[in-house]
């Protein structure tokens, strides 16, 4: 006959098994599911990080390589920011033009300045025996009823004058046309913000090959750079103009050293 201890042991074993089963189902399993759910964001982040490094389906990540890449990225961002500052400083317009861009537009002042620039161009051209065709004066920026942001006319006028002055200073033979392809009918943004505005100016002229090269070389340079390069001097606050498009062809078989040039120069103005 089994002893009392043996009977108790036989009864406790099933109860202990049942207790362990209940603990597994009611305690361990919920905890395991909760732990797995907590691991899910970490696992997703791990997979995303591995994919960004091109190391998919790996159990380990080269964190040393990742640290080096992060350091290189920060260096590149620093260089980019420094380059942006240098570019902004180089493209800076004259203080007088900047003030006109930010002040309320006065049509009378603009028309007077426009006439002054045209008269000065005509005078210089006559002195240097350069032909200025009527299409040049007709191409000067002009205010119309469709103009919604007239302050840009100041920038367009300044860039047109600088482009023409450069051509005259480099002793071209003739200037045939001027055109400012500026969309002046765009509405003014409702919320002012610092932004770059592109001012494209087209010119067509005839010159000797050497003088045509001088015009093209002079456009992106400031006054001090022109002096250093031995090119014709310009106003102290000359704005760099970037050559966007260029077409050069021989003028005629009889004039081997003369070329006809069509180019589009672009300036960038920071609006504040």
C-alpha positions in Angstrom: 0.0 0.0 0.0 1.4 3.4 -1.0 2.5 5.6 1.7 1.0 9.0 2.4 4.2 10.8 1.1 4.0 8.8 -2.2 0.3 9.7 -2.6 1.0 13.4 -2.0 3.9 13.4 -4.4 1.7 11.8 -7.1 -0.9 14.5 -6.5 1.5 17.5 -6.5 3.2 16.6 -9.8 0.1 17.1 -11.9 -0.7 20.2 -10.0 2.8 21.6 -10.5 2.6 20.8 -14.2 -0.7 22.5 -14.4 0.7 25.5 -12.6 3.6 25.7 -15.0 1.3 25.4 -18.0 -0.9 28.2 -16.7 2.2 30.4 -16.0 3.4 29.7 -19.5 0.1 30.5 -21.1 -1.0 33.4 -18.9 2.3 34.9 -17.9 5.2 34.0 -20.2 3.4 34.1 -23.6 1.9 37.6 -23.1 5.3 38.8 -21.9 7.0 37.2 -25.0 4.4 38.8 -27.3 4.9 42.2 -25.6 8.7 41.9 -25.9 8.4 41.0 -29.6 6.2 44.0 -30.2 8.8 46.2 -28.4 11.5 44.8 -30.7 9.5 45.5 -33.9 10.4 49.2 -34.1 14.1 48.3 -33.4 14.0 45.6 -36.0 12.4 47.9 -38.6 15.0 50.6 -37.9 17.8 48.0 -38.1 16.5 46.8 -41.6 16.2 50.4 -42.8 19.7 51.3 -41.6 21.1 48.1 -43.2 19.3 48.9 -46.5 20.6 52.4 -46.6 24.1 51.0 -46.3 23.5 48.4 -48.9 23.9 45.6 -46.3 20.6 43.8 -46.6 20.1 40.3 -45.0 23.0 40.8 -42.6 23.1 40.1 -38.9 25.8 42.7 -38.1 26.4 46.3 -39.3 29.8 47.9 -39.9 29.3 50.8 -37.5 32.9 52.0 -38.0 32.2 52.4 -41.7 28.9 54.1 -40.8 30.7 56.6 -38.5 33.2 57.4 -41.2 30.4 58.0 -43.7 28.6 60.3 -41.2 31.8 62.3 -40.7 32.3 62.6 -44.5 28.7 63.7 -44.9 29.1 66.4 -42.2 32.2 67.6 -43.9 30.5 67.7 -47.3 27.6 69.7 -45.8 30.1 72.2 -44.3 31.7 72.6 -47.7 28.3 73.0 -49.4 27.3 75.7 -46.9 30.6 77.5 -47.3 30.2 77.4 -51.1 26.7 78.8 -50.9 28.0 81.7 -48.8 30.8 82.4 -51.3 28.4 82.2 -54.3 25.9 84.6 -52.6 28.8 87.0 -51.9 30.0 86.8 -55.5 26.5 87.4 -56.9 25.8 90.3 -54.6 24.4 93.3 -56.4 25.4 96.9 -55.9 23.8 98.6 -52.7 22.0 101.1 -54.9 20.3 98.4 -56.9 19.5 96.4 -53.7 17.8 99.4 -52.2 15.7 100.0 -55.4 14.6 96.3 -55.3 13.4 96.6 -51.8 11.9 100.1 -51.9 8.5 100.9 -53.4 8.7 101.2 -57.2 8.5 104.7 -58.6 7.7 104.7 -62.3 9.0 108.2 -62.9 12.3 107.4 -61.4 12.6 104.3 -63.5 11.7 106.0 -66.7 14.3 108.7 -66.0 17.0 106.1 -65.3 16.0 104.2 -68.4 16.4 107.3 -70.6 19.7 108.1 -68.9 21.1 104.7 -69.7 20.0 104.8 -73.3 21.5 108.3 -73.8 24.8 107.2 -72.2 24.9 104.1 -74.5 24.3 106.2 -77.5 27.0 108.7 -76.6 29.6 106.0 -75.9 28.8 104.2 -79.1 29.2 107.4 -81.2 32.5 108.2 -79.5 33.9 104.7 -80.3 32.2 104.5 -83.7 30.0 101.5 -82.8 26.8 100.9 -84.6 23.7 100.6 -82.3 20.7 99.4 -84.2 17.2 100.6 -83.2 16.2 97.1 -81.9 18.7 97.6 -79.1 16.9 100.6 -77.6 13.6 99.0 -78.3 14.7 96.0 -76.2 15.4 98.0 -73.0 13.2 96.8 -70.1 10.0 98.8 -70.0 7.0 99.0 -67.6 3.7 97.9 -68.9 0.2 97.5 -67.5 0.8 93.7 -67.2 3.8 94.2 -64.9 2.8 92.9 -61.4 6.3 93.0 -59.8 7.8 96.2 -61.2 10.7 96.3 -58.8 12.4 93.6 -61.0 12.6 96.1 -63.8 15.4 97.8 -61.9 17.5 94.6 -62.0 16.6 94.0 -65.6 17.7 97.5 -66.5 21.0 97.2 -64.6 21.9 93.9 -66.1 21.0 95.1 -69.6 23.2 98.2 -69.1 26.1 96.1 -67.8 25.9 93.7 -70.7 25.8 96.5 -73.3 28.6 98.5 -71.5 30.8 95.4 -71.6 30.2 95.0 -75.3 31.1 98.7 -75.9 34.1 98.5 -73.7 35.4 95.5 -75.6 35.0 97.5 -78.9 32.5 95.4 -80.8 31.7 96.6 -84.3 27.9 96.7 -83.9 25.2 95.7 -81.5 22.1 94.4 -83.3 19.6 93.6 -80.7 18.8 93.4 -77.0 16.1 91.4 -75.3 15.2 90.8 -71.7 13.3 87.5 -71.3 12.0 88.2 -67.8 8.6 87.1 -66.8 7.4 90.4 -65.3 3.8 89.4 -65.2 4.2 86.9 -62.3 2.3 88.0 -59.2 4.3 88.9 -56.1 4.4 86.1 -53.5 1.9 86.5 -50.7 4.6 85.7 -48.1 7.9 87.4 -48.7 10.9 85.2 -48.4 14.6 85.3 -49.4 14.8 83.8 -52.9 17.0 84.1 -56.0 15.4 85.6 -59.1 16.9 84.9 -62.5 17.5 87.8 -64.9 18.2 86.5 -68.5 19.4 89.1 -71.0 20.0 88.3 -74.7 22.3 90.3 -77.0 23.4 90.0 -80.6 26.5 91.8 -81.8 29.3 91.7 -84.5 33.0 92.0 -83.5 36.4 90.7 -84.4 37.2 87.3 -83.0 39.5 88.7 -80.3 37.0 91.3 -79.2 34.2 88.8 -79.1 36.3 86.6 -76.8 36.9 89.6 -74.6 33.2 90.2 -74.2 32.6 86.5 -73.2 35.6 86.5 -70.8 34.5 89.7 -69.1 30.9 88.8 -68.3 31.4 86.6 -65.2 34.2 88.7 -63.8 34.1 91.6 -61.3 36.0 94.8 -61.7 39.2 93.8 -59.8 39.3 90.5 -61.7 39.0 92.3 -65.0 42.0 94.4 -64.2 44.0 91.4 -63.1 43.1 89.6 -66.4 44.1 92.7 -68.5 40.5 93.1 -69.8 38.7 96.4 -70.3 37.7 97.9 -67.0 34.1 98.1 -65.7 32.3 99.9 -62.9 33.6 99.0 -59.4 30.4 97.2 -58.5 29.9 95.2 -61.7 27.7 92.2 -61.2 28.9 88.9 -62.6 26.9 87.7 -65.6 26.9 84.0 -66.4 26.9 82.9 -70.1 23.9 80.6 -70.4 23.7 80.2 -74.2 26.1 81.1 -77.0 26.1 81.0 -80.8 29.1 82.2 -82.8 29.3 82.2 -86.6 31.4 83.9 -89.3 29.9 87.1 -90.5 30.8 86.7 -94.1 33.5 85.0 -96.3 34.9 88.4 -97.1 35.5 89.3 -93.4 37.4 86.3 -92.1 38.2 87.9 -88.7 34.7 89.1 -88.0 32.0 87.0 -86.2 28.4 87.5 -85.3 27.6 86.5 -81.7 24.3 85.7 -80.1 24.4 85.0 -76.4 22.2 84.9 -73.4 23.7 86.1 -70.1 22.0 85.4 -66.8 22.3 87.3 -63.5 20.8 86.2 -60.2 19.3 88.7 -57.8 18.5 87.8 -54.2 15.1 89.1 -53.2 14.4 89.8 -49.5 
